[in-house]
Amino acid sequence: MNINLQPGSSSRFIDRLFNLIENIPHSDRFLVKIALFLFIGTAVWLILSINQDHSEITPTTGGSFTEGIIGTPRFINPALALTRADQDVTALIYSGLLKIGENGTLQNDLAENISLSEDRLTYTVTIRKDVTFHDGTPLTARDVAYTILLVQDPDLKSPLRGNWSNVTVEEVNEYELNILLEEAYTPFIENFTLGIMPAHAWSKLPIEQLPFSQLNTEPIGSGPFAITAAKRSTSGVIEHYTLAAYRKNEPSPKIDTLGLAFYQNEEQLLTALSDQEIDATAYLSPERIGTVLNLGYQIIEQPLPRVFGVFFNQNRSAALRDAAARSALTAALDRDVLIENALQGRGVPITTPTILDSLTLESEDSIVSQATSSAAEQAIAILENGDWTKNNLGLWEKQIDKELTTLGVTLKTSNSPLFAALADSITKQWGAIGVQVTIEQFEQTGLVQSVIRPRDFEALLFGLDMSRSHDLYPFWHSSQQDDPGLNVAQYANVEVDKLLEKARTEPYGASRIELLQSVSHIITEERPAIFLFQPTFTYVVDKNMFVSEMNELGRPTDRFSNITQWYTESDSLWPIFRNESMNE
């Protein structure tokens, strides 16, 4: 049977179908109608099911979102950005030779190719020829060289200067340059995420005028977004930026417009979230996260490469030179309780100096099974097994170096709310095993100048930024024992030194991780510090917004590394149509 599909034929077919139904005997007509409607309903259900099973969500260009930031931008400038507000805006406006990919590894951004010489001292960088700054000027090797030399200039006082010390830059041609090191250093590659500045705009200014240039708040970058409008208060302080997608460079953002709203404190930020004036923020403290859980936001959490712990200075305390004492103090601390009290549970417990391994700290001195005893019971058993005894005052004593020594700890730390809460919880847990604790808190500057730099402490409650490279050398190599080194525990171990020196030149991969794990195991066994937790980065974002994967973040600003993949609008298409639309 041939069916004519000419215009109007479908309506005539339906009319004929219903006429046939009407001519059916009345007794059968009702059943036929039910069967017809069941058939139509089943067909519709089948089509919808097939569409749901085989269609894919495809992001489309368009839409906008607004990010809430605490602070005021002053230096939207890769060489000077220091505050989180500055760094966040800089990450959106500028792009670097490399960026952090969705899987957490470095991948090309402005660079077309980067090769490393056999002696691991020379990086040869080839720059893409299709990149322009927001003013349309091509980005070349001159801009890369200018940015690096600017960071190195001592008169500018860039916070990144130390990352580029003893580095030489050679321009080979318009789109190629060499970056030379004096000593091989594998983690140096992480510095290639530095945003590149336009030499044609900045080089006209004397170095002493750079911090005061209008370009710091009206920047010209080559990143995924460009500033199109700024709203200022009556006093001239920036309150809002409007950014537009810059589509001349690839990859092009899927979001059209990005708003940045700046607030002076967390209360203002929370009000903006509650009133849905903003769509996302990374500036809520852990204790405030719970207040937005029912407001239509999704919570993204990722650990940051920071290690919080209690660092011992055994030169200042005979009691802390005793291995059993350090083991007992370690065993007495319940990390989950510390994290809950100080971070509302938003942290990852750790027991080792690096987060690259999964070692768990099991005291070999303990004679009590962890499964059947509390932390306090374990700690007490360790002290008793280590020849510590309690005196009439209930304090632990032991003969050390022919002197009767009492087990007490003076713990120095910052007076910030986080460290205050941690110190209070540690004091209670150590007090539960009979250890006297004295807390001394300092302003951050005072802590650095009066306590950390001269190593004037028995125990220091502090946090170390390990960076994405997880380089343990600055914190545990014996050459870094004294200021300006960061080995605050003044730890020294010949074997550890050799492993750390080798790890600094070992390429990224399994071999380097094994070296760092070996270092971690030795340090954990000797207990020059108690490693407590790794904090997490928390991002509050509208539940209807798609945000790309965030892995191996070095700092909160890195959340924008793949913002070109974020989207707010999408279509549901079958793959065949999606591919065809992408090829058009």
Backbone torsions as a table, in degrees:
resi	resn	phi	psi	omega
1	MET	NA	130.2	178.1
2	ASN	-96.1	134.8	178.2
3	ILE	-108.9	121.9	-179.8
4	ASN	-81.8	120.4	-178.6
5	LEU	-104.4	26.5	176.5
6	GLN	-68.9	159.8	179.8
7	PRO	-53.0	131.2	179.5
8	GLY	90.9	-13.8	-177.2
9	SER	-70.6	-32.9	-178.3
10	SER	-65.4	-41.4	-179.9
11	SER	-67.1	-36.9	178.4
12	ARG	-67.0	-35.1	179.4
13	PHE	-64.7	-43.3	179.9
14	ILE	-65.0	-39.9	178.7
15	ASP	-61.8	-43.9	-179.8
16	ARG	-63.5	-39.0	-179.4
17	LEU	-61.8	-45.8	-179.7
18	PHE	-69.6	-30.7	175.7
19	ASN	-64.6	-39.2	177.9
20	LEU	-63.5	-41.5	179.7
21	ILE	-63.2	-39.5	-178.6
22	GLU	-67.6	-24.8	-179.3
23	ASN	-84.5	-9.0	177.7
24	ILE	-71.4	143.7	177.8
25	PRO	-49.0	143.3	-174.5
26	HIS	-56.6	-34.9	-178.2
27	SER	-66.2	-27.9	-178.3
28	ASP	-100.4	-13.5	-171.7
29	ARG	-63.3	-40.9	-178.1
30	PHE	-62.0	-42.9	-179.8
31	LEU	-65.8	-38.4	-179.7
32	VAL	-65.5	-40.8	179.2
33	LYS	-63.5	-42.1	177.9
34	ILE	-60.7	-44.5	-179.7
35	ALA	-61.2	-40.8	-179.2
36	LEU	-64.1	-45.9	-179.6
37	PHE	-66.4	-35.8	175.4
38	LEU	-63.5	-40.2	179.2
39	PHE	-63.8	-45.7	-179.8
40	ILE	-64.4	-43.5	179.6
41	GLY	-62.8	-40.8	178.9
42	THR	-65.0	-40.0	-179.5
43	ALA	-64.2	-43.4	178.8
44	VAL	-63.1	-45.1	179.1
45	TRP	-60.2	-41.7	-179.4
46	LEU	-64.0	-42.6	179.9
47	ILE	-64.0	-44.2	179.6
48	LEU	-64.2	-39.2	179.8
49	SER	-65.4	-44.8	179.4
50	ILE	-62.6	-40.7	179.7
51	ASN	-63.2	-41.3	-179.8
52	GLN	-66.9	-37.7	-177.0
53	ASP	-74.7	-30.9	-170.5
54	HIS	-110.5	-14.0	179.6
55	SER	-82.4	158.6	-179.8
56	GLU	-128.1	146.1	175.9
57	ILE	-75.2	121.4	-178.6
58	THR	-117.1	119.9	179.7
59	PRO	-64.9	144.4	176.6
60	THR	-121.3	154.8	180.0
61	THR	-72.9	137.2	178.0
62	GLY	136.7	-177.8	177.0
63	GLY	82.4	175.2	-179.0
64	SER	-154.2	162.8	171.2
65	PHE	-153.1	161.1	-177.1
66	THR	-123.3	130.1	-179.7
67	GLU	-101.7	135.1	176.8
68	GLY	-97.6	130.4	-175.5
69	ILE	-131.3	136.7	174.4
70	ILE	-94.3	124.6	-179.0
71	GLY	126.4	177.3	179.9
72	THR	-125.6	125.0	179.8
73	PRO	-70.0	130.6	177.7
74	ARG	-124.0	-39.1	-177.2
75	PHE	-124.3	82.1	173.8
76	ILE	-83.7	76.7	-165.8
77	ASN	-156.7	115.7	-175.5
78	PRO	-56.5	-27.5	-177.7
79	ALA	-81.3	-19.9	-174.5
80	LEU	-122.5	-12.4	-176.9
81	ALA	-58.6	122.3	-178.5
82	LEU	-125.6	-43.8	179.7
83	THR	-75.7	161.7	178.8
84	ARG	-63.3	-36.5	178.7
85	ALA	-62.1	-45.8	177.9
86	ASP	-61.9	-44.4	-176.8
87	GLN	-66.4	-37.8	-179.9
88	ASP	-63.6	-47.9	-179.0
89	VAL	-67.3	-39.8	179.5
90	THR	-59.1	-39.9	-178.8
91	ALA	-64.2	-29.1	-179.6
92	LEU	-82.8	-29.5	-174.0
93	ILE	-90.9	-34.4	-174.8
94	TYR	-109.9	158.9	173.8
95	SER	-130.5	153.8	-178.2
96	GLY	-111.5	179.1	176.9
97	LEU	-62.6	-37.4	179.0
98	LEU	-127.4	163.5	172.9
99	LYS	-143.2	166.7	178.2
100	ILE	-84.5	120.2	178.9
101	GLY	-75.1	173.0	-178.3
102	GLU	-62.7	-27.4	179.5
103	ASN	-86.3	1.8	176.4
104	GLY	93.6	-4.9	178.8
105	THR	-96.3	159.3	178.5
106	LEU	-74.7	140.4	176.9
107	GLN	-140.7	159.9	-176.8
108	ASN	-60.9	142.0	172.2
109	ASP	-125.3	-85.4	173.8
110	LEU	-76.3	-25.1	-179.1
111	ALA	-77.9	136.6	171.5
112	GLU	-86.3	-34.7	178.8
113	ASN	-159.7	143.6	173.9
114	ILE	-132.4	122.9	178.8
115	SER	-119.2	149.5	-178.0
116	LEU	-117.7	133.0	-179.0
117	SER	-66.2	164.2	-177.7
118	GLU	-61.9	-34.4	178.8
119	ASP	-82.0	1.6	174.9
120	ARG	62.2	29.1	-179.8
121	LEU	-110.7	-18.6	-174.8
122	THR	-124.6	121.5	173.3
123	TYR	-99.6	120.8	175.2
124	THR	-99.6	118.7	-173.4
125	VAL	-112.1	124.5	172.7
126	THR	-106.3	126.2	-174.3
127	ILE	-98.0	143.0	176.3
128	ARG	-59.1	143.7	-178.3
129	LYS	-95.8	1.3	-175.3
130	ASP	-108.1	18.6	-175.7
131	VAL	-108.1	135.3	175.1
132	THR	-127.1	156.3	170.9
133	PHE	-75.0	169.8	-176.1
134	HIS	-63.8	-17.7	176.5
135	ASP	-92.3	7.5	176.6
136	GLY	91.1	-5.1	-179.7
137	THR	-75.7	132.2	178.4
138	PRO	-61.1	142.7	176.0
139	LEU	-91.1	126.7	-175.4
140	THR	-130.1	-178.3	178.5
141	ALA	-62.2	-29.2	178.3
142	ARG	-60.0	-39.6	-179.8
143	ASP	-66.9	-39.7	178.9
144	VAL	-64.7	-47.8	179.9
145	ALA	-61.9	-42.4	179.9
146	TYR	-60.6	-44.8	-178.2
147	THR	-61.7	-45.0	-179.4
148	ILE	-64.6	-45.6	-179.8
149	LEU	-64.4	-34.0	177.4
150	LEU	-65.0	-44.7	178.1
151	VAL	-61.6	-35.4	-178.1
152	GLN	-75.6	-18.3	-174.9
153	ASP	-65.8	117.4	-177.3
154	PRO	-64.0	-24.4	-179.1
155	ASP	-72.9	-22.0	179.4
156	LEU	-80.1	-29.3	-178.3
157	LYS	59.7	48.3	177.6
158	SER	-67.1	136.3	176.6
159	PRO	-65.0	-12.6	-179.4
160	LEU	-99.0	3.7	-174.2
161	ARG	-56.5	-40.1	-178.9
162	GLY	-62.0	-27.6	179.9
163	ASN	-70.1	-20.0	-174.2
164	TRP	-119.4	15.6	178.5
165	SER	-70.2	147.9	-179.6
166	ASN	58.4	34.6	178.2
167	VAL	-119.0	133.9	179.1
168	THR	-113.4	139.9	179.9
169	VAL	-116.8	130.7	178.5
170	GLU	-124.7	119.3	174.0
171	GLU	-78.4	124.5	179.5
172	VAL	-90.5	-49.6	174.3
173	ASN	-154.6	-167.0	-172.9
174	GLU	-60.2	-30.4	-175.8
175	TYR	-126.9	23.4	179.2
176	GLU	-145.8	141.6	176.8
177	LEU	-151.6	160.1	175.9
178	ASN	-111.3	138.3	175.4
179	ILE	-118.4	116.4	-171.3
180	LEU	-110.5	135.8	177.1
181	LEU	-105.9	153.1	174.0
182	GLU	-80.8	-32.1	178.0
183	GLU	-134.5	142.6	178.7
184	ALA	-63.9	135.4	-179.3
185	TYR	-152.6	102.6	-174.0
186	THR	-56.5	-46.1	-177.8
187	PRO	-66.7	-5.9	-179.5
188	PHE	-57.9	-29.9	-178.3
189	ILE	-57.7	-24.7	179.8
190	GLU	-62.7	-24.8	-178.9
191	ASN	-71.1	-11.8	-177.7
192	PHE	-74.8	0.5	173.5
193	THR	-83.7	-2.8	178.4
194	LEU	-54.9	128.9	177.4
195	GLY	-64.1	138.8	-176.8
196	ILE	-95.0	129.9	-175.8
197	MET	-98.3	149.5	-179.8
198	PRO	-77.6	114.0	-178.0
199	ALA	-62.5	-35.1	-176.5
200	HIS	-64.6	-23.2	-179.9
201	ALA	-92.9	-42.6	-173.0
202	TRP	-88.2	-31.1	-173.1
203	SER	-67.1	-13.6	178.7
204	LYS	-74.7	-15.5	-174.0
205	LEU	-97.1	138.9	171.1
206	PRO	-62.7	148.8	-174.0
207	ILE	-57.6	-34.8	-178.1
208	GLU	-72.3	-16.4	179.7
209	GLN	-94.8	-10.9	-176.5
210	LEU	-56.5	-45.3	-178.6
211	PRO	-64.1	-16.0	-176.3
212	PHE	-106.0	3.6	-177.0
213	SER	-71.6	145.6	176.3
214	GLN	-63.7	-20.7	179.7
215	LEU	-64.9	-16.7	178.4
216	ASN	-70.7	-26.2	178.3
217	THR	-115.3	-8.6	174.2
218	GLU	-127.7	65.0	-168.5
219	PRO	-75.2	158.2	173.6
220	ILE	-120.0	108.4	179.5
221	GLY	-119.6	-165.2	175.8
222	SER	-129.1	15.5	-175.9
223	GLY	-77.7	-174.6	-173.7
224	PRO	-68.5	-20.1	-178.7
225	PHE	-131.3	149.2	177.1
226	ALA	-123.7	142.4	178.9
227	ILE	-73.1	127.8	179.4
228	THR	-113.2	-20.9	-179.9
229	ALA	-156.5	149.3	177.7
230	ALA	-135.2	136.0	176.1
231	LYS	-110.1	128.5	-178.3
232	ARG	-117.8	154.4	175.1
233	SER	-75.8	175.4	179.3
234	THR	-62.2	-24.0	178.5
235	SER	-90.3	2.6	176.8
236	GLY	91.9	2.7	-179.8
237	VAL	-79.3	135.1	-179.5
238	ILE	-70.1	126.0	179.3
239	GLU	-109.2	-22.9	-176.8
240	HIS	-159.0	137.5	171.8
241	TYR	-115.8	142.4	168.6
242	THR	-110.4	123.0	-179.8
243	LEU	-113.3	141.4	177.2
244	ALA	-115.6	146.5	178.4
245	ALA	-59.8	132.5	175.9
246	TYR	-97.7	106.6	-168.6
247	ARG	-99.0	8.8	178.1
248	LYS	-83.3	-17.5	177.3
249	ASN	-107.4	152.0	176.5
250	GLU	-107.7	144.9	-2.7
251	PRO	-76.0	147.2	-178.1
252	SER	-89.5	137.5	179.2
253	PRO	-62.2	148.7	175.5
254	LYS	-84.4	-28.3	178.6
255	ILE	-82.6	135.0	-178.3
256	ASP	-76.3	-48.3	-171.0
257	THR	-131.7	137.6	179.2
258	LEU	-126.3	124.0	176.3
259	GLY	-101.2	141.9	175.9
260	LEU	-121.9	112.2	-179.9
261	ALA	-104.8	128.8	-175.0
262	PHE	-107.2	132.9	-178.0
263	TYR	-124.4	155.5	-176.4
264	GLN	-87.8	-20.3	-178.9
265	ASN	-155.5	174.0	-175.5
266	GLU	-70.7	-30.6	179.5
267	GLU	-62.6	-44.5	177.5
268	GLN	-62.8	-39.8	179.8
269	LEU	-64.2	-43.5	179.4
270	LEU	-62.9	-39.9	177.8
271	THR	-61.8	-41.6	179.2
272	ALA	-64.2	-37.8	176.7
273	LEU	-66.0	-45.6	-178.8
274	SER	-62.6	-37.7	179.9
275	ASP	-85.4	2.9	179.9
276	GLN	55.6	38.3	174.6
277	GLU	-82.4	-20.2	177.5
278	ILE	-128.4	158.7	-176.2
279	ASP	-105.6	-16.1	-175.4
280	ALA	-160.6	155.5	172.8
281	THR	-161.3	151.7	175.1
282	ALA	-119.7	23.9	-171.1
283	TYR	-115.7	10.6	178.0
284	LEU	-83.0	136.1	175.2
285	SER	-72.2	156.2	-177.3
286	PRO	-53.3	-37.8	-176.8
287	GLU	-71.8	-14.4	-179.6
288	ARG	-98.8	-10.6	-176.9
289	ILE	-59.3	-41.5	-177.5
290	GLY	-60.5	-23.6	-177.0
291	THR	-74.3	-12.7	-177.4
292	VAL	-111.9	3.9	-175.4
293	LEU	-63.6	-28.0	-177.6
294	ASN	-102.8	18.9	-176.7
295	LEU	-105.5	13.1	177.4
296	GLY	87.1	25.4	179.4
297	TYR	-114.1	149.2	171.5
298	GLN	-97.0	149.8	-178.7
299	ILE	-112.1	119.7	177.3
300	ILE	-107.2	127.0	-179.7
301	GLU	-125.6	133.7	175.9
302	GLN	-140.4	137.1	178.2
303	PRO	-67.8	146.4	176.2
304	LEU	-104.9	150.1	-177.3
305	PRO	-77.1	61.5	177.8
306	ARG	-126.6	142.4	-176.9
307	VAL	-119.9	119.0	175.5
308	PHE	-100.6	137.6	-178.4
309	GLY	-165.3	177.5	173.7
310	VAL	-106.9	117.2	-176.0
311	PHE	-103.0	129.0	-176.5
312	PHE	-94.1	140.0	169.2
313	ASN	-110.1	93.8	-173.3
314	GLN	-68.7	-16.1	177.4
315	ASN	-71.9	-18.0	-177.2
316	ARG	-104.7	0.2	-176.4
317	SER	-150.9	116.4	177.2
318	ALA	-64.5	-37.5	-178.6
319	ALA	-62.6	-39.0	-178.0
320	LEU	-78.3	-8.9	172.3
321	ARG	-77.8	-13.3	-179.1
322	ASP	-82.4	123.9	-176.5
323	ALA	-61.9	-38.9	-179.5
324	ALA	-65.3	-37.6	179.5
325	ALA	-64.1	-45.9	179.6
326	ARG	-64.9	-37.4	178.4
327	SER	-65.5	-41.3	-179.2
328	ALA	-67.2	-43.2	178.0
329	LEU	-61.5	-35.2	177.7
330	THR	-68.3	-47.4	-176.7
331	ALA	-65.9	-27.4	-175.0
332	ALA	-73.5	-17.1	-174.1
333	LEU	-91.9	124.9	174.3
334	ASP	-93.8	105.7	-175.0
335	ARG	-64.2	-36.3	179.4
336	ASP	-62.1	-38.7	177.8
337	VAL	-66.1	-42.4	178.5
338	LEU	-60.2	-45.1	-178.4
339	ILE	-65.8	-39.7	179.9
340	GLU	-66.7	-43.1	-176.8
341	ASN	-71.4	-38.9	-173.9
342	ALA	-96.8	-27.7	-173.9
343	LEU	-125.3	9.4	-177.9
344	GLN	54.2	36.4	175.6
345	GLY	84.2	1.5	-175.1
346	ARG	-96.5	72.7	178.0
347	GLY	-167.0	167.3	-178.5
348	VAL	-117.6	119.7	179.3
349	PRO	-63.4	139.7	176.2
350	ILE	-134.9	156.7	178.4
351	THR	-128.5	5.0	-176.2
352	THR	-133.7	164.1	-177.1
353	PRO	-74.9	-10.8	177.1
354	THR	-129.6	144.6	179.9
355	ILE	-90.1	10.7	179.3
356	LEU	-80.5	-16.3	-177.9
357	ASP	-119.2	173.8	-177.8
358	SER	-119.7	30.1	178.7
359	LEU	-62.2	142.5	174.0
360	THR	-114.6	140.9	-175.7
361	LEU	-85.2	109.2	176.0
362	GLU	-117.5	115.3	-177.6
363	SER	-67.5	120.7	177.8
364	GLU	-71.5	-18.2	-178.6
365	ASP	-83.3	-15.2	-175.0
366	SER	-72.7	134.8	178.1
367	ILE	-105.5	6.1	-179.0
368	VAL	-115.9	133.6	-179.8
369	SER	-66.7	133.8	179.5
370	GLN	-62.8	-30.5	-176.1
371	ALA	-69.9	-21.7	-175.0
372	THR	-119.0	8.9	-178.3
373	SER	-139.8	156.7	178.4
374	SER	-81.4	168.6	178.2
375	ALA	-60.4	-40.4	-179.9
376	ALA	-65.1	-41.2	179.5
377	GLU	-64.2	-40.5	177.6
378	GLN	-61.4	-46.7	-176.9
379	ALA	-62.3	-42.3	179.7
380	ILE	-64.4	-40.3	178.8
381	ALA	-63.2	-38.4	178.8
382	ILE	-64.2	-43.2	179.6
383	LEU	-64.2	-45.2	180.0
384	GLU	-63.1	-40.1	179.0
385	ASN	-69.8	-20.6	179.4
386	GLY	-96.6	17.6	175.0
387	ASP	71.6	22.9	171.1
388	TRP	-88.5	138.9	178.3
389	THR	-130.9	156.8	179.9
390	LYS	-91.6	138.8	177.7
391	ASN	-90.8	-173.4	-177.0
392	ASN	-64.1	-20.7	179.4
393	LEU	-90.1	-0.1	179.9
394	GLY	82.5	16.6	179.8
395	LEU	-103.7	149.6	-178.7
396	TRP	-79.3	136.4	179.4
397	GLU	-132.7	154.5	177.1
398	LYS	-161.7	145.5	174.6
399	GLN	-77.9	115.3	177.8
400	ILE	-128.6	125.0	-177.3
401	ASP	52.9	41.9	175.9
402	LYS	67.8	17.0	176.6
403	GLU	-127.8	143.8	178.1
404	LEU	-77.3	118.4	-173.9
405	THR	-114.3	134.5	176.6
406	THR	-96.5	138.9	-179.9
407	LEU	-84.3	100.4	175.1
408	GLY	-140.7	156.9	-175.8
409	VAL	-133.8	130.1	167.9
410	THR	-99.5	114.4	-174.6
411	LEU	-105.0	118.4	179.4
412	LYS	-104.4	142.2	-177.2
413	THR	-162.4	-179.1	177.3
414	SER	-77.5	158.3	178.3
415	ASN	-95.2	21.2	176.6
416	SER	-72.7	157.9	-179.5
417	PRO	-56.8	-38.7	-179.8
418	LEU	-61.0	-52.3	-176.5
419	PHE	-71.7	-30.2	176.1
420	ALA	-63.4	-43.7	179.1
421	ALA	-66.3	-40.1	178.2
422	LEU	-64.1	-46.4	-178.8
423	ALA	-61.2	-40.2	179.3
424	ASP	-63.4	-43.4	-179.3
425	SER	-68.5	-38.8	178.4
426	ILE	-65.2	-42.1	179.1
427	THR	-58.2	-42.9	-179.6
428	LYS	-66.4	-41.0	-177.1
429	GLN	-72.4	-38.1	176.3
430	TRP	-72.8	-34.2	177.3
431	GLY	-63.4	-28.9	-179.6
432	ALA	-66.8	-18.7	178.4
433	ILE	-106.8	8.7	175.6
434	GLY	89.4	24.5	178.6
435	VAL	-105.2	123.6	177.2
436	GLN	-75.3	134.9	-178.8
437	VAL	-127.7	131.6	173.9
438	THR	-114.1	125.9	-178.4
439	ILE	-101.6	130.6	173.6
440	GLU	-125.1	121.8	-177.2
441	GLN	-112.1	146.5	-175.7
442	PHE	-135.1	153.4	166.8
443	GLU	-62.6	153.7	-173.2
444	GLN	-55.8	-45.4	-179.6
445	THR	-63.2	-43.0	178.6
446	GLY	-64.5	-37.4	179.0
447	LEU	-62.2	-43.6	-179.3
448	VAL	-67.8	-49.0	-173.4
449	GLN	-75.7	-38.4	-172.2
450	SER	-97.9	-20.5	-174.5
451	VAL	-115.7	-56.6	-172.0
452	ILE	-73.0	-50.0	-175.8
453	ARG	-61.7	-45.4	177.4
454	PRO	-84.0	0.7	-177.6
455	ARG	57.5	42.6	-177.1
456	ASP	-94.7	77.2	178.2
457	PHE	-163.8	156.8	168.4
458	GLU	-89.4	-46.5	178.2
459	ALA	-139.6	137.3	-176.8
460	LEU	-124.2	121.6	174.9
461	LEU	-92.4	114.4	-167.7
462	PHE	-155.3	168.5	177.0
463	GLY	-125.0	140.3	179.4
464	LEU	-113.5	135.2	176.4
465	ASP	-92.8	106.8	-175.3
466	MET	-80.6	-15.2	-175.1
467	SER	64.1	171.9	-177.7
468	ARG	-66.1	-21.1	-176.8
469	SER	-78.6	-14.8	-178.3
470	HIS	54.3	37.4	-179.2
471	ASP	-78.1	115.1	-178.2
472	LEU	-87.2	-10.9	-175.0
473	TYR	-54.0	-50.9	-176.4
474	PRO	-62.1	-22.0	-173.0
475	PHE	-102.3	-18.5	-172.7
476	TRP	-135.9	-2.4	175.9
477	HIS	-78.8	141.4	-174.7
478	SER	-63.4	-25.1	179.5
479	SER	-69.4	-12.2	-177.0
480	GLN	-104.9	18.5	-176.1
481	GLN	-66.3	-35.3	-175.5
482	ASP	-107.2	155.2	178.6
483	ASP	-56.1	137.6	9.0
484	PRO	-87.9	13.8	175.9
485	GLY	-63.7	160.6	-175.5
486	LEU	-106.9	10.6	177.0
487	ASN	-80.2	75.4	-171.1
488	VAL	-67.3	-25.6	178.6
489	ALA	-81.5	-2.1	-178.1
490	GLN	51.2	44.2	-177.5
491	TYR	-78.3	141.6	178.7
492	ALA	-142.3	126.6	177.5
493	ASN	-154.2	120.8	-174.6
494	VAL	-60.9	-43.4	-179.3
495	GLU	-64.3	-42.0	178.1
496	VAL	-62.3	-41.2	178.3
497	ASP	-57.3	-45.2	-178.4
498	LYS	-65.0	-42.2	179.5
499	LEU	-65.4	-40.3	180.0
500	LEU	-66.9	-39.3	178.7
501	GLU	-64.0	-39.3	178.8
502	LYS	-70.2	-37.8	-178.1
503	ALA	-65.4	-27.6	-178.6
504	ARG	-68.7	-22.4	-178.9
505	THR	-111.5	-5.4	-180.0
506	GLU	-76.1	131.5	179.2
507	PRO	-60.0	153.6	175.2
508	TYR	-55.0	134.9	179.8
509	GLY	151.4	-169.6	-174.4
510	ALA	-62.0	-38.5	-177.3
511	SER	-63.8	-42.2	179.6
512	ARG	-66.4	-41.0	178.9
513	ILE	-61.7	-40.9	179.2
514	GLU	-62.8	-39.0	178.1
515	LEU	-62.9	-45.9	-179.6
516	LEU	-67.6	-33.7	176.2
517	GLN	-66.9	-36.9	177.1
518	SER	-63.7	-42.6	176.5
519	VAL	-61.0	-45.3	-178.5
520	SER	-59.6	-41.7	-178.3
521	HIS	-64.4	-43.1	-179.1
522	ILE	-64.9	-47.1	-179.3
523	ILE	-62.3	-41.4	179.5
524	THR	-61.9	-39.8	179.6
525	GLU	-66.5	-35.5	-175.7
526	GLU	-88.1	-15.9	172.3
527	ARG	54.2	56.5	172.1
528	PRO	-77.4	-6.0	179.9
529	ALA	-156.9	163.1	172.7
530	ILE	-108.9	117.9	-177.7
531	PHE	-91.6	125.6	-167.7
532	LEU	-104.1	-59.8	-174.5
533	PHE	-162.0	164.5	174.9
534	GLN	-114.0	119.3	-178.9
535	PRO	-70.5	158.8	178.5
536	THR	-111.8	147.4	172.0
537	PHE	-85.3	129.5	-178.1
538	THR	-118.1	124.9	-178.9
539	TYR	-119.1	122.8	178.9
540	VAL	-100.0	120.9	-174.2
541	VAL	-143.2	148.2	180.0
542	ASP	-52.6	135.2	-174.9
543	LYS	-67.5	-17.7	-179.9
544	ASN	-90.6	3.5	-178.1
545	MET	-103.2	137.5	176.5
546	PHE	-92.7	126.6	178.7
547	VAL	-119.8	133.2	-177.2
548	SER	-65.6	164.1	179.1
549	GLU	-58.8	141.2	177.3
550	MET	-121.5	106.3	-178.5
551	ASN	-129.2	144.5	177.2
552	GLU	54.7	46.7	176.5
553	LEU	-69.7	141.2	175.4
554	GLY	-92.8	-30.3	-179.3
555	ARG	-156.1	162.5	-177.6
556	PRO	-55.0	-34.3	-179.3
557	THR	-59.3	-26.2	-177.8
558	ASP	-65.1	-8.8	177.7
559	ARG	-61.1	-23.0	-178.0
560	PHE	-88.5	3.3	-174.6
561	SER	-57.1	-34.6	-178.1
562	ASN	-120.9	37.1	-177.4
563	ILE	-65.4	-18.5	176.8
564	THR	-64.4	-18.4	180.0
565	GLN	-92.6	-8.5	-179.6
566	TRP	-72.9	149.4	175.9
567	TYR	-154.3	156.8	177.7
568	THR	-115.6	-15.9	-177.7
569	GLU	-125.1	145.7	-177.4
570	SER	-156.6	164.6	173.8
571	ASP	-123.0	158.2	175.2
572	SER	-106.8	110.9	-175.6
573	LEU	-129.6	152.5	170.0
574	TRP	-71.6	148.2	-176.6
575	PRO	-52.8	-37.8	-177.0
576	ILE	-63.5	-38.1	178.8
577	PHE	-75.9	-33.5	178.4
578	ARG	-63.6	-43.3	-179.8
579	ASN	-65.3	-39.4	-179.9
580	GLU	-65.5	-40.8	-179.3
581	SER	-67.5	-33.4	179.3
582	MET	-70.7	-28.9	-178.7
583	ASN	-82.7	-13.8	-178.7
584	GLU	-72.0	NA	NA
